[in-house]
Amino acid sequence: MPEAVAEGEVPMLVAVVPARNEVESIEKVIDLVLAAGAALVIPVVNGSTDGTAAAVRSRAGARVAPVFFDEPLGVDVPRAVGALCAREAGAGCVLFVDGDMGGDIRPALVALVDAVQRGADLALTDCYPHGCPREPLAVKLLRVRALLNRVIGRAELGAASPSHGPHAVSARFLARIPAPELAVPPVALALAAREGLRIAVGAAIPHSLLGSPVRSEEHASRIAETIVGDCIEAYRVFRGQKRSRTWGGRTYVGYHRHRRRDLLASFDPATWCAGRLHTRHRTPPA
């Protein structure tokens, strides 16, 4: 059950950190979100084979309560798992930071949390504050993201998206938007707009400063296809239409088929919460 918040107490800030094979950066990211004010960090370690799980276990305690999956959850599904846990823990604000974002992003994280504390229900990061990149794939993707934002009545967001960069949500967002919808971030964005929740760009940090490692061109292409499909699905959800990832005769799949909604559906955050309380109250080793 969620922990009660005493009158006058600042709502608890929880950070969700998805991580798969991020042993080089995961501890730094945990330190970053703790330094940004997180009272609780939930690393969602899934399908890791490189020592990430061991690194996270070494940090487990009162303020770091991980979730472990032997199998990969697929892109964005760990966020949904973390959202379920954060809601169970009684979070007042949830900060989402990927486990590979080891750059100097603490000021941006603080700004996102501040935006939620000032009334935003979804605070996004502008990852291209100095203008659009020149790469054709990135240009296409940003145009699709900006188009979705215009369609949902949030043109002021530009191309900002929960698919890219750290972001934060309020307790009201957690209550209104079903956690499984966070597995497709543009859908969560569209539902927030349809619900009349407050959405804002809360921080700006160039993509190159996030600290994420450079991936292959094939990976970049599949991620772009995933996000385009997500935006198509989000458009249809916003319009109250049947979900689809097809537009102009083409179906955009990308990594979507690897999203393990079955593992998400079988996950019980109450069990995680009970384990967290045990960790918090056990006697530390001598």
Secondary structure, 3 states (H helix, E strand, C coil): CCCCCCCCCCCCEEEEEEECCCCCCHHHHHHHHHHCCCCEEEEEEECCCCCHHHHHHCCCCCCECCEEECCCCCCCHHHHHHHHHHHHHCCCEEEECCCCCCCCCHHHHHHHHHHHHCCCCEEEEECCCCCCCCCHHHHHHHHHHHHHHHHCCCHHHCCCCCCCCCEEEEHHHHHHCCHHHHHCHHHHHHHHHHCCCCEEEEEECCHHHCCCCCCCHHHHHHHHHHHHHHHHHHHHHHCCCCCCCEECCEECCCCHHHCCHHHHHHCCHHHHHHHHHHHHHCCCCC
